[in-house]
Every structure is written in structure tokens, then in C-alpha cells.
Amino acid sequence: MSESPENTGDHPGTNVYLIVAAFLTVLTAMEVTVFYVRALKPALPPVLLLLSGAKFALVVMFYMHLKFDSVAYSAIFLFQLFFAVVIIISLVMLFATFLGSA
């Protein structure tokens, strides 16, 4: 006798994943559009960072199931993400310092 798991918990159905996929598609289209609009060239990096951050949050919350899992998993993921961001910022500052003085 094969028993299928009845407990799906708080995980959403297929419709929610399709809606999230539609939002991700719209955000990607916005990123491409922003890149080609000449009037937005001065504000390009912040706008693209904002849009990609929104996409990152959607993917992490829904497709990696962090929204529905234990808070400990989210804490572990966010600590590692914070550590990676600190390293990247440190490297950018290091290269900017050395290349700026040359």
C-alpha cells in the first residue's frame, strides 16, 4: 500500500506559482525596457538593482519555499547572503581604491 502525503501544509497551489511566474516575466520585461530607455540612463543602476531585488525576493519566497519553511532556514540563508554581500562590497571597494590610486 502506497500512501500519498496528505499534508501539503501552507504551500500554495499551481495558480499561485503561475501568478508569481507572470510577475517575474513582467519584472524581466521592465528590466529590459528600462535598459533601452535613454531618459533613464542616469538612474539605470538603482532601478535595475531594485527590479532584480524584487525578482530575487519572489524567487526565494516562493520557489525556494522559504516563506513556508522554518524561520531557521531563512536565518541561515539570509546570514550567508549577508556575508556574500559584505565580501562583494569589500572587493569592489578594494579594487576601486587600488585602481583609483594608480
N, C-alpha and C positions, 0 to 999 in steps of 0.2 A: 504494500500500500504506500503509495507516494502521496505525501501531504504537501500541499502548496501553502506557503506562508500567507495567512490571512491578515496579519498585522502589517499594514502599509504605513502606519504612523501618521505623521503630518505631511508626508510627501505629496506634492501636487500631482494632478493628472496630466494627461497629454496636452490638454488645451492650454494650461499654464506654460508648459515648455514651448509650445508653438507661439504664444504671445511674447515670451522672452526672446525667442529667435527672431520674431518680427521687429522687436525693439532693437536688437543687436544689428539687424540689417539696416534699419533706419539710421542708427548711430554711425554705422560704417559709411553709409551714403552721405551723411552730414560731414564726416571727416574728409571724404574725397571732394565734396563740394567746397568746403572751406579752403582746402588746399589750392583750388583753382580760382577762387575769388580774389582779384588783385587788391580790392579795398581792405581785405583782412590780413594782408601780408605783415603789417606791424604787430598784430595780435595773434599771429599764427601759432607760436609755441604754447601760450597759455590755453588757447581754445582747443588745440589738439590734445594737450595733456588732460584737460577737463573731460573731453569726449572719450578719450581712451580710459580714463579713470572710471567713468560711468560704465563702460563696457566691461572693464575688469571686475567691478563690483557685481554686476549682473552675473557674469560667468562664475565667479567664486560663490555667490549666494545660491544660485540655482543648480548649475551643472556640477559643481563640486560638493553640493549638498551641505555646505557649512551653515546655511540658515536653519537647517533641520536637525543637525547633529549636536553633539555635546559642546558646551562652551569651551571645554578644554581643547578640543580640536581647533576651534577658532583662535584661541590664545596661542597655541603652538604655531599655527600658520602665520598669524599676524606678527609674532616675535621674529620669526625667520624673515618675513617680508621687511620688517623694520630694519633688521640687521643688514639685509641686502641693500636697502635704500641708503643707509649710512655709509656702506662701503662704496657704493657708486658715487655718492656726493663727495666723499673724501677723495676718490680717484680723479673726479672732474676738477676739484679744487687743486689737487696736486699737479695735474698736467697744466692747468691754467696758470699756476704760479711759475712752474719751470719754463713754460713756453712764453709767458709774458715777460720774463726777465732775460730771455735770450736775444 
